């Protein structure tokens, strides 16, 4: 399905095995990136934290979707909001499956 986040259109279908595996791998990489955020916070420079956050979300999108959704964004909140928007869409799609095949509905 075609998605548009942060004014960037790309193809992503969480129901496709290749796409879902790429998404899962990208999520796993986020936990590694969290250490970089903690290290950046020790410098107490907001610019360092912003750079790390933007790069983290940029890497996530490229790994998960193959699209550079973040582009040349210079605002960490814009990058974070793009990430949250994407995760919300993926979460809603996952709920379609969970709801469709719930124990109550199957019986």
C-alpha positions in Angstrom: 0.0 0.0 0.0 1.1 3.5 -0.7 1.8 5.6 2.4 2.6 9.3 2.8 4.4 10.5 5.8 6.3 13.8 6.2 5.3 14.5 2.6 7.2 11.4 1.3 5.3 8.7 -0.5 6.5 5.1 -0.3 5.2 1.6 -0.6 4.9 -0.4 2.7 2.6 -3.3 3.5 2.9 -4.7 7.0 1.1 -7.9 5.8 3.9 -8.6 3.3 6.6 -10.9 4.9 9.5 -8.9 3.5 8.1 -5.6 4.7 7.2 -7.0 8.2 10.6 -8.5 8.6 12.3 -5.2 7.6 10.0 -3.4 10.1 10.9 -5.8 12.9 14.6 -5.5 12.2 14.4 -1.7 12.2 12.6 -1.8 15.5 15.3 -4.0 17.0 17.9 -1.5 15.8 16.1 1.3 17.7 17.0 -0.3 21.0 20.7 -0.1 20.1 20.2 3.6 19.1 18.8 4.4 22.5 22.2 4.0 24.0 23.5 6.7 21.6 20.7 9.0 22.9 21.8 8.4 26.5 25.4 9.1 25.5 24.4 12.3 23.7 22.3 13.4 26.7 25.5 13.3 28.9 27.0 16.2 26.9 24.0 18.3 27.9 23.9 19.8 24.4 20.5 19.8 22.9 22.0 20.0 19.4 23.8 16.7 20.1 20.5 15.0 21.2 18.6 16.4 18.2 21.2 15.1 15.8 21.2 11.6 17.3 17.3 11.5 17.3 17.0 12.7 13.7 19.6 10.1 12.6 17.9 7.4 14.6 14.5 8.0 12.9 16.2 8.4 9.5 17.9 5.1 9.9 14.7 3.5 11.1 12.7 4.6 8.1 15.4 3.6 5.6 15.7 0.2 7.2 12.0 -0.4 7.6 10.7 1.0 4.3 13.6 1.7 2.0 12.4 5.4 1.9 14.2 8.4 3.4 11.1 9.8 5.1 13.2 12.1 7.2 15.2 13.6 4.4 17.1 16.7 5.4 14.8 17.4 8.4 16.5 19.5 11.1 13.8 19.2 13.7 13.8 16.2 16.0 10.2 16.5 16.9 9.2 16.4 13.3 11.2 13.3 12.8 9.7 11.8 16.0 6.2 12.6 14.9 6.8 10.9 11.5 7.9 7.8 13.4 4.8 7.9 15.7 2.5 8.4 12.7 4.0 5.4 10.9 3.9 3.2 14.1 0.2 4.2 14.5 -0.6 3.1 11.0 1.2 -0.2 11.5 -0.5 -0.8 14.8 -3.9 -0.2 13.3 -3.1 -2.7 10.5 -2.0 -5.3 13.0 -5.2 -4.9 15.0 -7.1 -5.8 11.9 -5.6 -9.2 12.0 -5.8 -9.6 15.7 -9.5 -8.6 15.7 -10.4 -10.7 12.7 -9.0 -13.9 14.2 -9.7 -13.4 17.9 -11.0 -16.4 19.8 -14.4 -14.9 20.2 -14.9 -14.2 16.5 -13.6 -17.6 15.3 -16.1 -19.5 17.5 
